[in-house]
Amino acid sequence: MPSKYPVLKPNEVIKRLESFGFFKVSQKGSHLKLSNGTRVCIIPMHDEIARGTLKSILEQANISLEKFLNEE
């Protein structure tokens, strides 16, 4: 059964998280730290973000997949 989580570029994920109030805090190597003041998400700045990694990021951010995908 195919995963409902898409494979996205890091910049797409960052842009959508910023629309939810997240902002860049710091970067160490290839990992960017975003925060909204209470929650912290770590975004790997690789070519693509794998499905499982995206699921973990959304769990850290407390954002549902449906809400995340509908945010433009």
mmCIF file of the N, C-alpha and C atoms, coordinates in Angstrom:
data_MODEL
# 
_entry.id   MODEL 
# 
loop_
_atom_site.group_PDB 
_atom_site.id 
_atom_site.type_symbol 
_atom_site.label_atom_id 
_atom_site.label_alt_id 
_atom_site.label_comp_id 
_atom_site.label_asym_id 
_atom_site.label_entity_id 
_atom_site.label_seq_id 
_atom_site.pdbx_PDB_ins_code 
_atom_site.Cartn_x 
_atom_site.Cartn_y 
_atom_site.Cartn_z 
_atom_site.occupancy 
_atom_site.B_iso_or_equiv 
_atom_site.pdbx_formal_charge 
_atom_site.auth_seq_id 
_atom_site.auth_comp_id 
_atom_site.auth_asym_id 
_atom_site.auth_atom_id 
_atom_site.pdbx_PDB_model_num 
ATOM 1   N N  . MET A 1 1  ? 0.841  -1.175 0.000  1.00 0.00 ? 1  MET A N  1 
ATOM 2   C CA . MET A 1 1  ? 0.000  0.000  0.000  1.00 0.00 ? 1  MET A CA 1 
ATOM 3   C C  . MET A 1 1  ? 0.889  1.242  0.000  1.00 0.00 ? 1  MET A C  1 
ATOM 4   N N  . PRO A 1 2  ? 0.686  2.155  -0.928 1.00 0.00 ? 2  PRO A N  1 
ATOM 5   C CA . PRO A 1 2  ? 1.537  3.341  -0.998 1.00 0.00 ? 2  PRO A CA 1 
ATOM 6   C C  . PRO A 1 2  ? 1.304  4.292  0.180  1.00 0.00 ? 2  PRO A C  1 
ATOM 7   N N  . SER A 1 3  ? 2.354  4.985  0.541  1.00 0.00 ? 3  SER A N  1 
ATOM 8   C CA . SER A 1 3  ? 2.266  5.940  1.642  1.00 0.00 ? 3  SER A CA 1 
ATOM 9   C C  . SER A 1 3  ? 1.508  7.184  1.201  1.00 0.00 ? 3  SER A C  1 
ATOM 10  N N  . LYS A 1 4  ? 0.744  7.766  2.128  1.00 0.00 ? 4  LYS A N  1 
ATOM 11  C CA . LYS A 1 4  ? 0.029  8.999  1.810  1.00 0.00 ? 4  LYS A CA 1 
ATOM 12  C C  . LYS A 1 4  ? 0.931  10.228 1.958  1.00 0.00 ? 4  LYS A C  1 
ATOM 13  N N  . TYR A 1 5  ? 2.114  10.023 2.532  1.00 0.00 ? 5  TYR A N  1 
ATOM 14  C CA . TYR A 1 5  ? 3.053  11.126 2.690  1.00 0.00 ? 5  TYR A CA 1 
ATOM 15  C C  . TYR A 1 5  ? 3.862  11.304 1.412  1.00 0.00 ? 5  TYR A C  1 
ATOM 16  N N  . PRO A 1 6  ? 3.927  12.518 0.871  1.00 0.00 ? 6  PRO A N  1 
ATOM 17  C CA . PRO A 1 6  ? 4.699  12.742 -0.357 1.00 0.00 ? 6  PRO A CA 1 
ATOM 18  C C  . PRO A 1 6  ? 6.187  12.940 -0.067 1.00 0.00 ? 6  PRO A C  1 
ATOM 19  N N  . VAL A 1 7  ? 6.997  12.798 -1.088 1.00 0.00 ? 7  VAL A N  1 
ATOM 20  C CA . VAL A 1 7  ? 8.419  13.134 -1.011 1.00 0.00 ? 7  VAL A CA 1 
ATOM 21  C C  . VAL A 1 7  ? 8.530  14.583 -1.470 1.00 0.00 ? 7  VAL A C  1 
ATOM 22  N N  . LEU A 1 8  ? 9.042  15.464 -0.610 1.00 0.00 ? 8  LEU A N  1 
ATOM 23  C CA . LEU A 1 8  ? 9.115  16.892 -0.914 1.00 0.00 ? 8  LEU A CA 1 
ATOM 24  C C  . LEU A 1 8  ? 10.546 17.401 -0.787 1.00 0.00 ? 8  LEU A C  1 
ATOM 25  N N  . LYS A 1 9  ? 10.801 18.536 -1.398 1.00 0.00 ? 9  LYS A N  1 
ATOM 26  C CA . LYS A 1 9  ? 12.081 19.227 -1.252 1.00 0.00 ? 9  LYS A CA 1 
ATOM 27  C C  . LYS A 1 9  ? 12.068 19.966 0.094  1.00 0.00 ? 9  LYS A C  1 
ATOM 28  N N  . PRO A 1 10 ? 13.221 20.133 0.725  1.00 0.00 ? 10 PRO A N  1 
ATOM 29  C CA . PRO A 1 10 ? 13.274 20.830 2.012  1.00 0.00 ? 10 PRO A CA 1 
ATOM 30  C C  . PRO A 1 10 ? 12.683 22.243 1.950  1.00 0.00 ? 10 PRO A C  1 
ATOM 31  N N  . ASN A 1 11 ? 12.931 22.976 0.857  1.00 0.00 ? 11 ASN A N  1 
ATOM 32  C CA . ASN A 1 11 ? 12.413 24.341 0.769  1.00 0.00 ? 11 ASN A CA 1 
ATOM 33  C C  . ASN A 1 11 ? 10.896 24.386 0.754  1.00 0.00 ? 11 ASN A C  1 
ATOM 34  N N  . GLU A 1 12 ? 10.248 23.372 0.176  1.00 0.00 ? 12 GLU A N  1 
ATOM 35  C CA . GLU A 1 12 ? 8.792  23.303 0.178  1.00 0.00 ? 12 GLU A CA 1 
ATOM 36  C C  . GLU A 1 12 ? 8.274  23.101 1.605  1.00 0.00 ? 12 GLU A C  1 
ATOM 37  N N  . VAL A 1 13 ? 8.919  22.211 2.349  1.00 0.00 ? 13 VAL A N  1 
ATOM 38  C CA . VAL A 1 13 ? 8.511  21.939 3.727  1.00 0.00 ? 13 VAL A CA 1 
ATOM 39  C C  . VAL A 1 13 ? 8.714  23.184 4.587  1.00 0.00 ? 13 VAL A C  1 
ATOM 40  N N  . ILE A 1 14 ? 9.854  23.860 4.425  1.00 0.00 ? 14 ILE A N  1 
ATOM 41  C CA . ILE A 1 14 ? 10.146 25.063 5.204  1.00 0.00 ? 14 ILE A CA 1 
ATOM 42  C C  . ILE A 1 14 ? 9.115  26.150 4.913  1.00 0.00 ? 14 ILE A C  1 
ATOM 43  N N  . LYS A 1 15 ? 8.807  26.365 3.644  1.00 0.00 ? 15 LYS A N  1 
ATOM 44  C CA . LYS A 1 15 ? 7.836  27.390 3.252  1.00 0.00 ? 15 LYS A CA 1 
ATOM 45  C C  . LYS A 1 15 ? 6.474  27.129 3.893  1.00 0.00 ? 15 LYS A C  1 
ATOM 46  N N  . ARG A 1 16 ? 6.046  25.874 3.868  1.00 0.00 ? 16 ARG A N  1 
ATOM 47  C CA . ARG A 1 16 ? 4.739  25.535 4.448  1.00 0.00 ? 16 ARG A CA 1 
ATOM 48  C C  . ARG A 1 16 ? 4.758  25.662 5.969  1.00 0.00 ? 16 ARG A C  1 
ATOM 49  N N  . LEU A 1 17 ? 5.856  25.252 6.609  1.00 0.00 ? 17 LEU A N  1 
ATOM 50  C CA . LEU A 1 17 ? 5.942  25.391 8.065  1.00 0.00 ? 17 LEU A CA 1 
ATOM 51  C C  . LEU A 1 17 ? 5.968  26.868 8.466  1.00 0.00 ? 17 LEU A C  1 
ATOM 52  N N  . GLU A 1 18 ? 6.627  27.704 7.665  1.00 0.00 ? 18 GLU A N  1 
ATOM 53  C CA . GLU A 1 18 ? 6.647  29.140 7.964  1.00 0.00 ? 18 GLU A CA 1 
ATOM 54  C C  . GLU A 1 18 ? 5.244  29.724 7.898  1.00 0.00 ? 18 GLU A C  1 
ATOM 55  N N  . SER A 1 19 ? 4.388  29.189 7.037  1.00 0.00 ? 19 SER A N  1 
ATOM 56  C CA . SER A 1 19 ? 3.012  29.676 6.964  1.00 0.00 ? 19 SER A CA 1 
ATOM 57  C C  . SER A 1 19 ? 2.219  29.288 8.215  1.00 0.00 ? 19 SER A C  1 
ATOM 58  N N  . PHE A 1 20 ? 2.717  28.319 8.986  1.00 0.00 ? 20 PHE A N  1 
ATOM 59  C CA . PHE A 1 20 ? 2.100  27.938 10.253 1.00 0.00 ? 20 PHE A CA 1 
ATOM 60  C C  . PHE A 1 20 ? 2.739  28.662 11.432 1.00 0.00 ? 20 PHE A C  1 
ATOM 61  N N  . GLY A 1 21 ? 3.614  29.631 11.165 1.00 0.00 ? 21 GLY A N  1 
ATOM 62  C CA . GLY A 1 21 ? 4.214  30.420 12.232 1.00 0.00 ? 21 GLY A CA 1 
ATOM 63  C C  . GLY A 1 21 ? 5.593  29.973 12.675 1.00 0.00 ? 21 GLY A C  1 
ATOM 64  N N  . PHE A 1 22 ? 6.191  29.020 11.984 1.00 0.00 ? 22 PHE A N  1 
ATOM 65  C CA . PHE A 1 22 ? 7.543  28.583 12.326 1.00 0.00 ? 22 PHE A CA 1 
ATOM 66  C C  . PHE A 1 22 ? 8.560  29.536 11.705 1.00 0.00 ? 22 PHE A C  1 
ATOM 67  N N  . PHE A 1 23 ? 9.690  29.683 12.365 1.00 0.00 ? 23 PHE A N  1 
ATOM 68  C CA . PHE A 1 23 ? 10.753 30.552 11.871 1.00 0.00 ? 23 PHE A CA 1 
ATOM 69  C C  . PHE A 1 23 ? 12.091 29.869 12.094 1.00 0.00 ? 23 PHE A C  1 
ATOM 70  N N  . LYS A 1 24 ? 13.083 30.285 11.299 1.00 0.00 ? 24 LYS A N  1 
ATOM 71  C CA . LYS A 1 24 ? 14.418 29.684 11.374 1.00 0.00 ? 24 LYS A CA 1 
ATOM 72  C C  . LYS A 1 24 ? 15.111 30.131 12.654 1.00 0.00 ? 24 LYS A C  1 
ATOM 73  N N  . VAL A 1 25 ? 15.664 29.156 13.370 1.00 0.00 ? 25 VAL A N  1 
ATOM 74  C CA . VAL A 1 25 ? 16.363 29.441 14.617 1.00 0.00 ? 25 VAL A CA 1 
ATOM 75  C C  . VAL A 1 25 ? 17.868 29.316 14.413 1.00 0.00 ? 25 VAL A C  1 
ATOM 76  N N  . SER A 1 26 ? 18.299 28.183 13.842 1.00 0.00 ? 26 SER A N  1 
ATOM 77  C CA . SER A 1 26 ? 19.723 27.953 13.626 1.00 0.00 ? 26 SER A CA 1 
ATOM 78  C C  . SER A 1 26 ? 19.905 26.831 12.627 1.00 0.00 ? 26 SER A C  1 
ATOM 79  N N  . GLN A 1 27 ? 21.152 26.667 12.203 1.00 0.00 ? 27 GLN A N  1 
ATOM 80  C CA . GLN A 1 27 ? 21.485 25.569 11.314 1.00 0.00 ? 27 GLN A CA 1 
ATOM 81  C C  . GLN A 1 27 ? 22.841 25.035 11.717 1.00 0.00 ? 27 GLN A C  1 
ATOM 82  N N  . LYS A 1 28 ? 22.931 23.715 11.786 1.00 0.00 ? 28 LYS A N  1 
ATOM 83  C CA . LYS A 1 28 ? 24.205 23.078 12.101 1.00 0.00 ? 28 LYS A CA 1 
ATOM 84  C C  . LYS A 1 28 ? 24.413 22.003 11.051 1.00 0.00 ? 28 LYS A C  1 
ATOM 85  N N  . GLY A 1 29 ? 25.389 22.210 10.207 1.00 0.00 ? 29 GLY A N  1 
ATOM 86  C CA . GLY A 1 29 ? 25.626 21.273 9.118  1.00 0.00 ? 29 GLY A CA 1 
ATOM 87  C C  . GLY A 1 29 ? 24.467 21.301 8.146  1.00 0.00 ? 29 GLY A C  1 
ATOM 88  N N  . SER A 1 30 ? 23.912 20.137 7.858  1.00 0.00 ? 30 SER A N  1 
ATOM 89  C CA . SER A 1 30 ? 22.820 20.067 6.888  1.00 0.00 ? 30 SER A CA 1 
ATOM 90  C C  . SER A 1 30 ? 21.445 19.977 7.564  1.00 0.00 ? 30 SER A C  1 
ATOM 91  N N  . HIS A 1 31 ? 21.355 20.377 8.833  1.00 0.00 ? 31 HIS A N  1 
ATOM 92  C CA . HIS A 1 31 ? 20.085 20.319 9.537  1.00 0.00 ? 31 HIS A CA 1 
ATOM 93  C C  . HIS A 1 31 ? 19.681 21.707 10.023 1.00 0.00 ? 31 HIS A C  1 
ATOM 94  N N  . LEU A 1 32 ? 18.482 22.113 9.620  1.00 0.00 ? 32 LEU A N  1 
ATOM 95  C CA . LEU A 1 32 ? 17.934 23.427 9.957  1.00 0.00 ? 32 LEU A CA 1 
ATOM 96  C C  . LEU A 1 32 ? 16.939 23.274 11.094 1.00 0.00 ? 32 LEU A C  1 
ATOM 97  N N  . LYS A 1 33 ? 17.027 24.136 12.083 1.00 0.00 ? 33 LYS A N  1 
ATOM 98  C CA . LYS A 1 33 ? 16.116 24.108 13.213 1.00 0.00 ? 33 LYS A CA 1 
ATOM 99  C C  . LYS A 1 33 ? 15.078 25.210 13.044 1.00 0.00 ? 33 LYS A C  1 
ATOM 100 N N  . LEU A 1 34 ? 13.794 24.827 13.078 1.00 0.00 ? 34 LEU A N  1 
ATOM 101 C CA . LEU A 1 34 ? 12.684 25.771 13.020 1.00 0.00 ? 34 LEU A CA 1 
ATOM 102 C C  . LEU A 1 34 ? 11.929 25.708 14.335 1.00 0.00 ? 34 LEU A C  1 
ATOM 103 N N  . SER A 1 35 ? 11.330 26.830 14.728 1.00 0.00 ? 35 SER A N  1 
ATOM 104 C CA . SER A 1 35 ? 10.542 26.878 15.957 1.00 0.00 ? 35 SER A CA 1 
ATOM 105 C C  . SER A 1 35 ? 9.354  27.801 15.760 1.00 0.00 ? 35 SER A C  1 
ATOM 106 N N  . ASN A 1 36 ? 8.315  27.573 16.541 1.00 0.00 ? 36 ASN A N  1 
ATOM 107 C CA . ASN A 1 36 ? 7.194  28.506 16.567 1.00 0.00 ? 36 ASN A CA 1 
ATOM 108 C C  . ASN A 1 36 ? 7.078  29.139 17.944 1.00 0.00 ? 36 ASN A C  1 
ATOM 109 N N  . GLY A 1 37 ? 8.102  29.016 18.751 1.00 0.00 ? 37 GLY A N  1 
ATOM 110 C CA . GLY A 1 37 ? 8.113  29.556 20.097 1.00 0.00 ? 37 GLY A CA 1 
ATOM 111 C C  . GLY A 1 37 ? 7.912  28.482 21.150 1.00 0.00 ? 37 GLY A C  1 
ATOM 112 N N  . THR A 1 38 ? 7.144  27.430 20.820 1.00 0.00 ? 38 THR A N  1 
ATOM 113 C CA . THR A 1 38 ? 6.921  26.341 21.772 1.00 0.00 ? 38 THR A CA 1 
ATOM 114 C C  . THR A 1 38 ? 7.395  24.998 21.229 1.00 0.00 ? 38 THR A C  1 
ATOM 115 N N  . ARG A 1 39 ? 7.289  24.799 19.931 1.00 0.00 ? 39 ARG A N  1 
ATOM 116 C CA . ARG A 1 39 ? 7.691  23.534 19.306 1.00 0.00 ? 39 ARG A CA 1 
ATOM 117 C C  . ARG A 1 39 ? 8.913  23.752 18.421 1.00 0.00 ? 39 ARG A C  1 
ATOM 118 N N  . VAL A 1 40 ? 9.721  22.700 18.305 1.00 0.00 ? 40 VAL A N  1 
ATOM 119 C CA . VAL A 1 40 ? 10.933 22.757 17.488 1.00 0.00 ? 40 VAL A CA 1 
ATOM 120 C C  . VAL A 1 40 ? 10.888 21.620 16.470 1.00 0.00 ? 40 VAL A C  1 
ATOM 121 N N  . CYS A 1 41 ? 11.238 21.923 15.229 1.00 0.00 ? 41 CYS A N  1 
ATOM 122 C CA . CYS A 1 41 ? 11.320 20.925 14.157 1.00 0.00 ? 41 CYS A CA 1 
ATOM 123 C C  . CYS A 1 41 ? 12.707 20.980 13.548 1.00 0.00 ? 41 CYS A C  1 
ATOM 124 N N  . ILE A 1 42 ? 13.259 19.831 13.263 1.00 0.00 ? 42 ILE A N  1 
ATOM 125 C CA . ILE A 1 42 ? 14.560 19.738 12.598 1.00 0.00 ? 42 ILE A CA 1 
ATOM 126 C C  . ILE A 1 42 ? 14.317 19.296 11.159 1.00 0.00 ? 42 ILE A C  1 
ATOM 127 N N  . ILE A 1 43 ? 14.799 20.081 10.203 1.00 0.00 ? 43 ILE A N  1 
ATOM 128 C CA . ILE A 1 43 ? 14.609 19.798 8.786  1.00 0.00 ? 43 ILE A CA 1 
ATOM 129 C C  . ILE A 1 43 ? 15.960 19.436 8.171  1.00 0.00 ? 43 ILE A C  1 
ATOM 130 N N  . PRO A 1 44 ? 16.101 18.216 7.618  1.00 0.00 ? 44 PRO A N  1 
ATOM 131 C CA . PRO A 1 44 ? 17.344 17.872 6.935  1.00 0.00 ? 44 PRO A CA 1 
ATOM 132 C C  . PRO A 1 44 ? 17.387 18.566 5.574  1.00 0.00 ? 44 PRO A C  1 
ATOM 133 N N  . MET A 1 45 ? 18.460 19.263 5.285  1.00 0.00 ? 45 MET A N  1 
ATOM 134 C CA . MET A 1 45 ? 18.602 20.005 4.032  1.00 0.00 ? 45 MET A CA 1 
ATOM 135 C C  . MET A 1 45 ? 19.279 19.134 2.983  1.00 0.00 ? 45 MET A C  1 
ATOM 136 N N  . HIS A 1 46 ? 18.648 18.000 2.676  1.00 0.00 ? 46 HIS A N  1 
ATOM 137 C CA . HIS A 1 46 ? 19.156 17.081 1.667  1.00 0.00 ? 46 HIS A CA 1 
ATOM 138 C C  . HIS A 1 46 ? 18.379 17.310 0.377  1.00 0.00 ? 46 HIS A C  1 
ATOM 139 N N  . ASP A 1 47 ? 18.609 16.510 -0.638 1.00 0.00 ? 47 ASP A N  1 
ATOM 140 C CA . ASP A 1 47 ? 17.909 16.677 -1.919 1.00 0.00 ? 47 ASP A CA 1 
ATOM 141 C C  . ASP A 1 47 ? 16.404 16.546 -1.753 1.00 0.00 ? 47 ASP A C  1 
ATOM 142 N N  . GLU A 1 48 ? 15.971 15.556 -0.996 1.00 0.00 ? 48 GLU A N  1 
ATOM 143 C CA . GLU A 1 48 ? 14.556 15.300 -0.761 1.00 0.00 ? 48 GLU A CA 1 
ATOM 144 C C  . GLU A 1 48 ? 14.364 14.896 0.686  1.00 0.00 ? 48 GLU A C  1 
ATOM 145 N N  . ILE A 1 49 ? 13.148 15.132 1.185  1.00 0.00 ? 49 ILE A N  1 
ATOM 146 C CA . ILE A 1 49 ? 12.791 14.679 2.525  1.00 0.00 ? 49 ILE A CA 1 
ATOM 147 C C  . ILE A 1 49 ? 11.957 13.416 2.358  1.00 0.00 ? 49 ILE A C  1 
ATOM 148 N N  . ALA A 1 50 ? 12.422 12.329 2.917  1.00 0.00 ? 50 ALA A N  1 
ATOM 149 C CA . ALA A 1 50 ? 11.745 11.039 2.786  1.00 0.00 ? 50 ALA A CA 1 
ATOM 150 C C  . ALA A 1 50 ? 10.382 11.063 3.473  1.00 0.00 ? 50 ALA A C  1 
ATOM 151 N N  . ARG A 1 51 ? 9.524  10.134 3.086  1.00 0.00 ? 51 ARG A N  1 
ATOM 152 C CA . ARG A 1 51 ? 8.160  10.083 3.621  1.00 0.00 ? 51 ARG A CA 1 
ATOM 153 C C  . ARG A 1 51 ? 8.135  9.950  5.137  1.00 0.00 ? 51 ARG A C  1 
ATOM 154 N N  . GLY A 1 52 ? 8.940  9.042  5.664  1.00 0.00 ? 52 GLY A N  1 
ATOM 155 C CA . GLY A 1 52 ? 8.985  8.823  7.105  1.00 0.00 ? 52 GLY A CA 1 
ATOM 156 C C  . GLY A 1 52 ? 9.525  10.027 7.857  1.00 0.00 ? 52 GLY A C  1 
ATOM 157 N N  . THR A 1 53 ? 10.470 10.710 7.251  1.00 0.00 ? 53 THR A N  1 
ATOM 158 C CA . THR A 1 53 ? 11.034 11.921 7.863  1.00 0.00 ? 53 THR A CA 1 
ATOM 159 C C  . THR A 1 53 ? 9.988  13.022 7.893  1.00 0.00 ? 53 THR A C  1 
ATOM 160 N N  . LEU A 1 54 ? 9.218  13.166 6.814  1.00 0.00 ? 54 LEU A N  1 
ATOM 161 C CA . LEU A 1 54 ? 8.143  14.162 6.784  1.00 0.00 ? 54 LEU A CA 1 
ATOM 162 C C  . LEU A 1 54 ? 7.110  13.858 7.859  1.00 0.00 ? 54 LEU A C  1 
ATOM 163 N N  . LYS A 1 55 ? 6.779  12.595 8.025  1.00 0.00 ? 55 LYS A N  1 
ATOM 164 C CA . LYS A 1 55 ? 5.822  12.209 9.073  1.00 0.00 ? 55 LYS A CA 1 
ATOM 165 C C  . LYS A 1 55 ? 6.342  12.628 10.447 1.00 0.00 ? 55 LYS A C  1 
ATOM 166 N N  . SER A 1 56 ? 7.628  12.402 10.695 1.00 0.00 ? 56 SER A N  1 
ATOM 167 C CA . SER A 1 56 ? 8.242  12.775 11.970 1.00 0.00 ? 56 SER A CA 1 
ATOM 168 C C  . SER A 1 56 ? 8.236  14.292 12.167 1.00 0.00 ? 56 SER A C  1 
ATOM 169 N N  . ILE A 1 57 ? 8.533  15.032 11.107 1.00 0.00 ? 57 ILE A N  1 
ATOM 170 C CA . ILE A 1 57 ? 8.539  16.496 11.179 1.00 0.00 ? 57 ILE A CA 1 
ATOM 171 C C  . ILE A 1 57 ? 7.146  17.011 11.536 1.00 0.00 ? 57 ILE A C  1 
ATOM 172 N N  . LEU A 1 58 ? 6.126  16.456 10.900 1.00 0.00 ? 58 LEU A N  1 
ATOM 173 C CA . LEU A 1 58 ? 4.757  16.902 11.171 1.00 0.00 ? 58 LEU A CA 1 
ATOM 174 C C  . LEU A 1 58 ? 4.320  16.534 12.586 1.00 0.00 ? 58 LEU A C  1 
ATOM 175 N N  . GLU A 1 59 ? 4.796  15.408 13.090 1.00 0.00 ? 59 GLU A N  1 
ATOM 176 C CA . GLU A 1 59 ? 4.500  15.040 14.482 1.00 0.00 ? 59 GLU A CA 1 
ATOM 177 C C  . GLU A 1 59 ? 5.176  16.022 15.435 1.00 0.00 ? 59 GLU A C  1 
ATOM 178 N N  . GLN A 1 60 ? 6.418  16.412 15.134 1.00 0.00 ? 60 GLN A N  1 
ATOM 179 C CA . GLN A 1 60 ? 7.118  17.395 15.968 1.00 0.00 ? 60 GLN A CA 1 
ATOM 180 C C  . GLN A 1 60 ? 6.375  18.724 15.965 1.00 0.00 ? 60 GLN A C  1 
ATOM 181 N N  . ALA A 1 61 ? 5.833  19.099 14.795 1.00 0.00 ? 61 ALA A N  1 
ATOM 182 C CA . ALA A 1 61 ? 5.148  20.383 14.645 1.00 0.00 ? 61 ALA A CA 1 
ATOM 183 C C  . ALA A 1 61 ? 3.701  20.327 15.119 1.00 0.00 ? 61 ALA A C  1 
ATOM 184 N N  . ASN A 1 62 ? 3.176  19.119 15.364 1.00 0.00 ? 62 ASN A N  1 
ATOM 185 C CA . ASN A 1 62 ? 1.787  18.920 15.752 1.00 0.00 ? 62 ASN A CA 1 
ATOM 186 C C  . ASN A 1 62 ? 0.826  19.449 14.678 1.00 0.00 ? 62 ASN A C  1 
ATOM 187 N N  . ILE A 1 63 ? 1.113  19.101 13.423 1.00 0.00 ? 63 ILE A N  1 
ATOM 188 C CA . ILE A 1 63 ? 0.305  19.505 12.270 1.00 0.00 ? 63 ILE A CA 1 
ATOM 189 C C  . ILE A 1 63 ? -0.121 18.240 11.539 1.00 0.00 ? 63 ILE A C  1 
ATOM 190 N N  . SER A 1 64 ? -1.400 18.129 11.212 1.00 0.00 ? 64 SER A N  1 
ATOM 191 C CA . SER A 1 64 ? -1.877 16.958 10.470 1.00 0.00 ? 64 SER A CA 1 
ATOM 192 C C  . SER A 1 64 ? -1.417 17.042 9.017  1.00 0.00 ? 64 SER A C  1 
ATOM 193 N N  . LEU A 1 65 ? -1.308 15.888 8.375  1.00 0.00 ? 65 LEU A N  1 
ATOM 194 C CA . LEU A 1 65 ? -0.882 15.836 6.983  1.00 0.00 ? 65 LEU A CA 1 
ATOM 195 C C  . LEU A 1 65 ? -1.862 16.593 6.090  1.00 0.00 ? 65 LEU A C  1 
ATOM 196 N N  . GLU A 1 66 ? -3.150 16.427 6.328  1.00 0.00 ? 66 GLU A N  1 
ATOM 197 C CA . GLU A 1 66 ? -4.162 17.093 5.514  1.00 0.00 ? 66 GLU A CA 1 
ATOM 198 C C  . GLU A 1 66 ? -4.024 18.617 5.621  1.00 0.00 ? 66 GLU A C  1 
ATOM 199 N N  . LYS A 1 67 ? -3.875 19.095 6.831  1.00 0.00 ? 67 LYS A N  1 
ATOM 200 C CA . LYS A 1 67 ? -3.722 20.544 7.044  1.00 0.00 ? 67 LYS A CA 1 
ATOM 201 C C  . LYS A 1 67 ? -2.440 21.059 6.377  1.00 0.00 ? 67 LYS A C  1 
ATOM 202 N N  . PHE A 1 68 ? -1.368 20.280 6.502  1.00 0.00 ? 68 PHE A N  1 
ATOM 203 C CA . PHE A 1 68 ? -0.077 20.651 5.930  1.00 0.00 ? 68 PHE A CA 1 
ATOM 204 C C  . PHE A 1 68 ? -0.152 20.712 4.404  1.00 0.00 ? 68 PHE A C  1 
ATOM 205 N N  . LEU A 1 69 ? -0.768 19.716 3.775  1.00 0.00 ? 69 LEU A N  1 
ATOM 206 C CA . LEU A 1 69 ? -0.843 19.666 2.312  1.00 0.00 ? 69 LEU A CA 1 
ATOM 207 C C  . LEU A 1 69 ? -1.793 20.702 1.737  1.00 0.00 ? 69 LEU A C  1 
ATOM 208 N N  . ASN A 1 70 ? -2.798 21.117 2.488  1.00 0.00 ? 70 ASN A N  1 
ATOM 209 C CA . ASN A 1 70 ? -3.755 22.114 1.991  1.00 0.00 ? 70 ASN A CA 1 
ATOM 210 C C  . ASN A 1 70 ? -3.270 23.536 2.196  1.00 0.00 ? 70 ASN A C  1 
ATOM 211 N N  . GLU A 1 71 ? -2.180 23.710 2.940  1.00 0.00 ? 71 GLU A N  1 
ATOM 212 C CA . GLU A 1 71 ? -1.626 25.068 3.167  1.00 0.00 ? 71 GLU A CA 1 
ATOM 213 C C  . GLU A 1 71 ? -0.810 25.473 1.956  1.00 0.00 ? 71 GLU A C  1 
ATOM 214 N N  . GLU A 1 72 ? -1.183 26.565 1.352  1.00 0.00 ? 72 GLU A N  1 
ATOM 215 C CA . GLU A 1 72 ? -0.444 27.057 0.165  1.00 0.00 ? 72 GLU A CA 1 
ATOM 216 C C  . GLU A 1 72 ? 0.112  28.428 0.439  1.00 0.00 ? 72 GLU A C  1 
# 
